[in-house]
Amino acid sequence: MKVAVWDTYVKRTDGKTMHFDILVPADTIESKVIAFGKVYLLRKRLASTTLSSKECRFCHMENAPDTVIQGIAQNGFDILEMENCN
């Protein structure tokens, strides 16, 4: 399965910057990707953090491993946490 990788940087309330990728089916529109990012931030209890097209940008397409495909099947998206996500 080909997925689109959206590179995302979000400023936390403590001043640190979260870096994570939002992985979605290749044909997902930008507004849906942003909505998925907001769902992720809510799950992390960071609802007050701003997320828009300034923080979230299409990066590239790649073939997804099985774990990502499973995450997308369950949630519509998957997240790859990179920095300051905990």
Secondary structure, DSSP 8 states (H G I E B T S, - for coil): -EEEEEEEEEE-TTS-EEEEEEEEETT--HHHHHHHHHHHHHHTT-TTS--STTTEEEEEEEE--HHHHHHHHHHS-EEEEEES--
